[in-house]
Amino acid sequence: MKIDSEILCYVLNEETYPDKTLIIKEGSITSWVYVILEGKAKIIKKTRKGNIALNSLAAGDFMGEMGLLKKGQHAQIFSIIADGEVTVGTLDITRLTKEWNVQPEKLQELISNLMQKMDNMISKVVTQVEVSK
């Protein structure tokens, strides 16, 4: 996937991770937003029965956006692990925050509510996995 040049202008720095390297740790507190520039990564969720892979991310996908949408630092709800070598860009959170804050309040609420629903869905999936094993 080609990454839009408008996204690339937000990238402050890049970091490359080898296969199976932890990029974001579940429970860690962060206020950064990242974009995958090259390669793939896996979304991993801890459960009482072990780790489960929820999804895969590829070039152009974002990570850590909840801190921006929830207006501050946020505990990560899952881990992100490199699936092969992956290059990640750290986005300019100050600039993103300024641009987010000028969006209409109703739009901010809508997007924040959608993200909260995603959090709730993940929790339900984890509960179902724990019950079924």
C-alpha positions in Angstrom: 0.0 0.0 0.0 1.3 3.4 -0.9 1.2 5.9 2.0 -0.4 9.2 1.3 2.1 12.1 1.2 -0.1 14.0 3.6 0.5 11.4 6.2 4.3 11.3 5.5 4.5 15.0 6.3 3.6 14.3 9.9 6.4 11.7 10.4 9.0 13.1 12.9 11.3 10.0 12.9 11.5 6.4 11.7 12.5 3.3 13.4 13.0 -0.2 12.0 12.2 -3.3 14.1 13.4 -6.8 13.3 11.0 -9.8 13.2 9.1 -10.6 16.4 10.3 -7.4 18.2 7.8 -5.7 20.5 6.9 -2.3 19.2 4.2 -1.3 21.6 3.6 -3.2 24.9 0.1 -3.7 26.2 -0.5 -1.6 29.3 2.2 0.9 28.5 1.3 4.6 28.7 1.9 6.6 25.6 0.6 9.7 23.9 2.3 9.0 20.5 0.7 8.0 17.3 2.6 5.8 14.8 2.2 4.7 11.2 3.6 1.6 9.6 5.8 2.8 6.7 7.0 -0.6 5.5 6.4 -4.2 6.5 3.7 -5.8 8.7 3.0 -6.2 12.4 0.5 -8.2 14.5 -1.9 -7.0 17.1 -1.6 -9.2 20.2 -4.0 -9.3 23.2 -3.1 -10.9 26.5 -5.8 -13.2 28.0 -5.8 -15.4 31.1 -5.4 -18.3 28.7 -2.4 -16.8 26.8 -1.9 -14.3 23.9 -4.2 -14.2 20.9 -3.6 -12.5 17.6 -6.4 -10.1 16.8 -5.3 -8.7 13.5 -2.5 -7.7 11.2 -1.3 -4.2 10.3 0.5 -3.2 7.1 1.9 0.0 5.5 -0.4 2.9 6.1 -2.0 1.5 9.3 -1.9 3.5 12.5 -1.1 2.5 16.0 -1.5 4.4 19.3 -4.2 6.7 18.1 -6.3 6.3 21.3 -4.1 8.8 23.1 -4.9 11.4 20.5 -8.6 10.7 20.5 -8.9 10.5 24.2 -6.9 13.8 24.6 -3.9 12.6 26.5 -1.9 9.7 27.6 -3.6 6.3 27.2 -2.7 2.8 28.4 -2.3 0.6 25.3 -5.0 -2.1 25.1 -2.9 -4.5 23.1 0.7 -5.2 22.1 2.1 -4.7 18.6 4.8 -7.1 17.4 6.8 -7.0 14.2 5.8 -9.6 11.7 9.1 -9.6 9.7 11.1 -6.5 9.5 8.9 -3.4 9.9 9.6 0.4 9.7 7.4 2.6 11.8 7.1 6.4 11.7 6.4 8.5 14.8 3.8 11.2 14.0 3.9 14.8 15.2 1.4 14.6 18.0 1.5 18.3 18.7 0.4 19.1 15.1 -2.1 16.3 15.1 -3.6 17.5 18.4 -4.0 21.1 17.1 -5.7 19.8 13.9 -7.9 17.4 15.9 -9.0 20.2 18.3 -10.3 22.4 15.5 -12.6 19.6 14.2 -16.3 20.0 15.0 -17.2 18.7 18.4 -19.8 16.3 17.0 -17.3 14.7 14.7 -14.8 14.3 17.6 -17.6 12.7 19.7 -18.6 10.4 16.9 -15.0 9.2 16.2 -14.3 8.8 20.0 -17.4 6.8 20.4 -16.5 4.5 17.6 -13.1 4.0 19.1 -14.7 3.2 22.5 -17.0 0.7 20.8 -13.9 -1.0 19.4 -12.4 -1.2 22.9 -15.6 -2.8 24.1 -15.6 -5.2 21.2 -12.1 -6.3 21.9 -12.9 -6.8 25.6 -15.9 -9.0 24.6 -13.8 -11.1 22.2 -11.1 -11.6 24.9 -13.8 -12.7 27.3 -15.3 -15.2 24.8 -11.8 -16.6 24.1 -11.1 -17.1 27.8 -14.5 -18.8 28.3 -14.2 -21.1 25.3 -10.7 -22.4 26.1 
